[in-house]
Amino acid sequence: MAEEGKNLYEKVAERENLRYIDTHAHLARNFSWKKLEQELSSPRLKQVWLLGMDDSEENYLADNKRVLEVAKEFPVFVPFGYIDFNEGPDQIDRMKEQGFLGLKAIRPPMAYDSLEYMALYQRAADLSMPILFHVGSVATPKRSRMIRNKSYYGHSMMLPRMLMAIEACVPKAKLIQGHMTWGYNEELLMALCDSPTMKMASCGNEDILWWYKNFARCDSRGKCVYEKVMLATDVTYGENLSDDYRNAGEFIYEKAMFIYFLMRFEARYYPWAGKHDEVLYANAASYFPDRLLP
């Protein structure tokens, strides 16, 4: 883009060499290839973790098959396979063989930390596949879908503290808390501070007050919370909507710029001032370094 055509934010992003990774995103089931190309055009977007969902006909989000298809066409996407908690650990092997690099956990029939699921997590750890857990609140659909999918759609099976028990049983598991939810944030903080390796994909701007209060706190080995939080959007890529509708690429760019200005200027009296690259990029880059765009 010519210098005279750049706005203030674009000039700042270029001067500061901003780069960012979206660690929690979805794909529209009936996606548009054209829209995907538009959304991924920013040279500052280095990676997107694309999460597969269940294949229910009521779900507008893409399932594992579609996610893998798109990830093979666009190297920026890192495919995460949806775990079916009604199946055994062999599914983890199959997903690894198919090309999935991470796993998405949501809506288990029993609590995340049930002993019945530890074999799933152990297999993921053996294959070095990170698991991103949906924790806290979740949208509740019709009862018919809950019965058909043999899943539970309430909150009580997906609490942040359950990841502490998983880590105790499977120490080498790569556990990630997927976004924050009011009512469970203190529990999420407890799990982050108890674990030396657990991280969190932070999606909402409502998380900011929690940041101010807790970013300088440390885990059991002295690592600060801001070193464990990763940029995320929870948006849907490839939605076939009108061109004037703000797309996923614009959303992640705007959020990255917001976090940059917050951590660069507004947080100047906090120990995490100027640490925006950690949250936007570095904290996530270590998971799949060979899949980062230059």
C-alpha positions as CSV (number, residue, x, y, z in Angstrom):
1,M,0.0,0.0,0.0
2,A,1.3,3.5,-0.9
3,E,2.4,5.6,2.1
4,E,-0.2,8.3,1.3
5,G,-3.0,5.6,1.4
6,K,-2.2,4.3,4.8
7,N,-4.2,5.4,7.9
8,L,-2.7,6.1,11.3
9,Y,-3.2,2.5,12.5
10,E,-1.6,1.0,9.5
11,K,1.4,3.2,9.9
12,V,1.7,2.3,13.6
13,A,1.4,-1.4,12.8
14,E,4.1,-1.1,10.1
15,R,6.5,1.0,12.3
16,E,6.1,-1.4,15.3
17,N,6.3,-4.5,13.1
18,L,3.2,-5.8,14.8
19,R,2.4,-9.5,14.2
20,Y,-0.4,-11.6,15.7
21,I,-1.9,-15.1,15.9
22,D,-5.6,-15.9,16.4
23,T,-5.7,-18.8,18.8
24,H,-9.4,-19.5,18.8
25,A,-11.4,-19.3,15.6
26,H,-14.0,-21.2,13.6
27,L,-14.9,-21.8,10.0
28,A,-18.3,-21.3,8.5
29,R,-19.9,-24.6,7.4
30,N,-20.9,-23.1,4.0
31,F,-17.8,-20.9,3.6
32,S,-16.7,-18.7,0.8
33,W,-13.3,-19.2,-0.7
34,K,-13.3,-15.6,-1.8
35,K,-14.1,-14.3,1.6
36,L,-11.3,-16.5,3.1
37,E,-8.8,-15.0,0.8
38,Q,-9.9,-11.5,1.8
39,E,-9.8,-12.2,5.5
40,L,-6.3,-13.7,5.3
41,S,-4.7,-11.0,3.3
42,S,-3.0,-9.1,6.1
43,P,0.8,-9.8,6.2
44,R,0.6,-9.3,10.0
45,L,-1.6,-12.4,10.6
46,K,0.9,-15.2,11.1
47,Q,-1.3,-18.1,12.2
48,V,-5.0,-19.0,12.9
49,W,-6.0,-21.9,15.1
50,L,-9.1,-23.3,13.3
51,L,-11.3,-25.4,15.5
52,G,-13.5,-28.2,14.1
53,M,-16.9,-28.7,15.7
54,D,-19.5,-31.5,15.7
55,D,-21.2,-32.5,12.5
56,S,-24.8,-31.8,13.8
57,E,-27.0,-30.5,11.0
58,E,-28.1,-27.7,13.3
59,N,-24.5,-26.3,13.7
60,Y,-23.5,-23.6,11.3
61,L,-19.8,-24.2,12.1
62,A,-17.6,-26.5,10.0
63,D,-16.8,-29.9,11.2
64,N,-13.4,-31.7,11.2
65,K,-13.5,-32.6,7.5
66,R,-14.1,-29.1,6.3
67,V,-11.5,-27.6,8.6
68,L,-8.9,-30.0,7.4
69,E,-9.8,-29.2,3.8
70,V,-9.3,-25.5,4.2
71,A,-6.1,-25.9,6.3
72,K,-4.6,-27.8,3.4
73,E,-5.3,-24.9,1.0
74,F,-4.3,-22.1,3.4
75,P,-1.1,-22.7,5.4
76,V,-2.0,-19.9,7.8
77,F,-4.6,-22.3,9.3
78,V,-3.6,-24.8,12.0
79,P,-6.3,-27.5,12.2
80,F,-7.7,-28.5,15.5
81,G,-9.9,-31.6,15.5
82,Y,-13.1,-31.9,17.5
83,I,-13.0,-34.6,20.2
84,D,-16.0,-36.9,20.4
85,F,-16.2,-37.8,24.1
86,N,-18.3,-40.8,23.2
87,E,-15.4,-42.4,21.4
88,G,-12.1,-43.8,22.6
89,P,-8.5,-42.6,22.2
90,D,-8.1,-44.2,18.8
91,Q,-9.8,-41.1,17.4
92,I,-6.8,-39.1,18.5
93,D,-4.5,-41.3,16.4
94,R,-6.8,-41.0,13.4
95,M,-6.9,-37.2,13.6
96,K,-3.1,-37.0,13.9
97,E,-2.8,-39.2,10.8
98,Q,-5.3,-37.0,8.9
99,G,-3.2,-33.9,9.6
100,F,-4.7,-32.3,12.7
101,L,-2.1,-30.7,14.9
102,G,-4.3,-29.8,17.9
103,L,-7.6,-30.8,19.5
104,K,-10.8,-29.0,20.5
105,A,-12.8,-30.1,23.6
106,I,-16.3,-29.0,24.3
107,R,-19.6,-30.4,25.7
108,P,-18.5,-33.7,27.3
109,P,-21.3,-35.9,28.7
110,M,-19.4,-36.1,31.9
111,A,-17.0,-33.7,33.6
112,Y,-13.7,-32.9,31.7
113,D,-11.7,-34.4,34.6
114,S,-13.6,-37.7,34.7
115,L,-11.2,-40.7,34.8
116,E,-12.9,-42.1,31.8
117,Y,-11.4,-39.3,29.6
118,M,-7.8,-39.5,30.9
119,A,-6.9,-42.0,28.1
120,L,-7.9,-39.4,25.5
121,Y,-5.7,-36.8,27.1
122,Q,-2.8,-39.2,27.5
123,R,-3.0,-40.1,23.8
124,A,-3.0,-36.4,22.9
125,A,0.1,-35.8,25.2
126,D,1.9,-38.8,23.6
127,L,1.3,-37.3,20.2
128,S,2.2,-33.8,21.4
129,M,-1.2,-32.4,20.4
130,P,-2.4,-29.3,22.4
131,I,-6.0,-29.4,23.6
132,L,-8.1,-26.2,23.7
133,F,-10.9,-26.6,26.2
134,H,-14.1,-24.6,26.1
135,V,-14.5,-23.6,29.7
136,G,-17.3,-22.0,31.6
137,S,-20.5,-20.7,29.9
138,V,-21.8,-22.3,26.7
139,A,-24.8,-21.7,24.5
140,T,-27.6,-24.2,25.2
141,P,-29.5,-25.6,22.2
142,K,-32.7,-27.6,22.0
143,R,-32.9,-30.7,24.2
144,S,-33.3,-32.9,21.0
145,R,-29.7,-32.0,20.0
146,M,-28.4,-32.8,23.4
147,I,-29.9,-36.3,23.3
148,R,-28.8,-36.9,19.7
149,N,-25.2,-35.9,20.3
150,K,-25.0,-37.6,23.7
151,S,-23.5,-34.3,25.0
152,Y,-24.1,-32.1,27.9
153,Y,-24.6,-28.4,27.1
154,G,-24.5,-26.9,30.6
155,H,-21.6,-25.3,32.4
156,S,-20.9,-27.7,35.2
157,M,-19.1,-30.3,33.1
158,M,-16.6,-27.7,31.7
159,L,-15.2,-25.8,34.7
160,P,-11.7,-24.3,34.5
161,R,-10.5,-26.0,37.7
162,M,-11.0,-29.4,36.1
163,L,-7.9,-28.8,34.0
164,M,-5.8,-28.9,37.2
165,A,-6.9,-32.5,37.8
166,I,-6.2,-33.4,34.1
167,E,-2.7,-32.0,34.4
168,A,-2.1,-34.0,37.6
169,C,-3.1,-37.2,35.9
170,V,-1.4,-36.4,32.5
171,P,1.6,-34.1,33.4
172,K,2.8,-33.8,29.8
173,A,-0.6,-32.7,28.4
174,K,-0.6,-29.3,26.6
175,L,-3.7,-27.7,28.1
176,I,-5.3,-24.4,27.0
177,Q,-8.3,-22.7,28.5
178,G,-10.6,-21.4,25.7
179,H,-11.7,-17.9,26.4
180,M,-12.9,-16.4,29.7
181,T,-16.5,-16.3,31.1
182,W,-17.8,-14.1,33.8
183,G,-18.5,-16.2,36.9
184,Y,-15.5,-18.5,36.3
185,N,-12.6,-16.0,35.9
186,E,-11.2,-16.5,39.5
187,E,-11.3,-20.2,38.9
188,L,-9.5,-19.8,35.6
189,L,-6.9,-17.7,37.3
190,M,-6.4,-20.4,40.0
191,A,-5.8,-23.0,37.3
192,L,-3.3,-20.8,35.4
193,C,-1.3,-20.0,38.5
194,D,-1.3,-23.6,39.7
195,S,0.1,-24.9,36.4
196,P,3.6,-24.2,35.0
197,T,2.5,-24.9,31.4
198,M,-1.2,-24.1,31.0
199,K,-2.2,-21.1,28.8
200,M,-5.4,-19.3,27.9
201,A,-6.9,-18.1,24.6
202,S,-8.5,-14.8,25.6
203,C,-11.4,-13.8,23.3
204,G,-13.4,-11.0,24.7
205,N,-12.7,-7.3,25.4
206,E,-14.5,-7.8,28.6
207,D,-11.4,-9.7,29.8
208,I,-9.5,-6.4,30.0
209,L,-10.5,-5.5,33.6
210,W,-9.3,-9.0,34.6
211,W,-6.0,-8.3,32.8
212,Y,-5.4,-5.1,34.9
213,K,-6.1,-7.0,38.1
214,N,-4.2,-10.1,37.4
215,F,-1.6,-9.8,34.6
216,A,1.3,-9.2,37.0
217,R,0.5,-12.3,39.2
218,C,2.7,-15.3,38.8
219,D,2.3,-19.1,38.6
220,S,4.0,-21.7,40.8
221,R,7.3,-21.2,38.9
222,G,7.3,-17.4,38.7
223,K,5.9,-17.0,35.2
224,C,3.6,-14.0,35.0
225,V,0.0,-14.3,33.8
226,Y,0.6,-12.1,30.8
227,E,3.1,-14.7,29.6
228,K,0.3,-17.3,29.5
229,V,-2.5,-15.3,27.7
230,M,-2.9,-15.5,24.0
231,L,-4.9,-13.3,21.5
232,A,-8.1,-14.9,20.2
233,T,-11.3,-13.9,18.6
234,D,-13.8,-16.8,18.6
235,V,-15.0,-15.4,15.2
236,T,-16.0,-17.4,12.2
237,Y,-13.9,-17.2,9.1
238,G,-15.3,-17.5,5.6
239,E,-18.9,-16.4,6.3
240,N,-20.5,-15.8,2.9
241,L,-21.9,-12.3,3.8
242,S,-22.1,-9.0,2.0
243,D,-18.8,-7.2,1.3
244,D,-19.7,-4.4,3.6
245,Y,-20.0,-6.7,6.6
246,R,-17.0,-6.6,8.9
247,N,-15.1,-9.8,8.2
248,A,-12.9,-12.0,10.5
249,G,-9.7,-10.5,9.2
250,E,-10.8,-7.0,10.1
251,F,-12.0,-8.1,13.5
252,I,-8.6,-9.7,14.5
253,Y,-6.7,-6.7,13.1
254,E,-8.8,-4.2,15.1
255,K,-8.5,-6.3,18.3
256,A,-4.7,-6.6,17.9
257,M,-4.4,-2.9,17.5
258,F,-6.6,-2.3,20.5
259,I,-4.4,-4.6,22.6
260,Y,-1.2,-2.9,21.3
261,F,-2.4,0.6,22.3
262,L,-3.6,-0.7,25.7
263,M,-0.4,-2.5,26.6
264,R,1.9,0.1,25.0
265,F,0.4,3.2,26.6
266,E,-2.6,2.8,29.0
267,A,-0.7,0.2,31.1
268,R,2.4,2.2,31.4
269,Y,2.5,1.9,35.2
270,Y,2.1,-1.9,35.2
271,P,4.9,-4.4,34.8
272,W,3.3,-5.8,31.6
273,A,3.4,-2.4,29.8
274,G,5.0,-2.9,26.4
275,K,4.6,-6.6,26.5
276,H,2.0,-6.7,23.7
277,D,4.1,-9.0,21.4
278,E,3.8,-11.7,24.0
279,V,0.0,-11.6,24.1
280,L,-0.4,-11.0,20.3
281,Y,2.2,-13.4,19.1
282,A,5.0,-15.0,21.2
283,N,2.9,-16.9,23.7
284,A,1.2,-18.8,20.9
285,A,4.1,-19.0,18.4
286,S,5.9,-21.7,20.4
287,Y,3.2,-24.3,19.8
288,F,3.5,-24.7,16.0
289,P,6.7,-22.7,15.0
290,D,7.0,-24.6,11.7
291,R,3.6,-23.4,10.7
292,L,4.2,-19.7,11.2
293,L,4.0,-17.5,8.1
294,P,7.1,-15.4,7.5
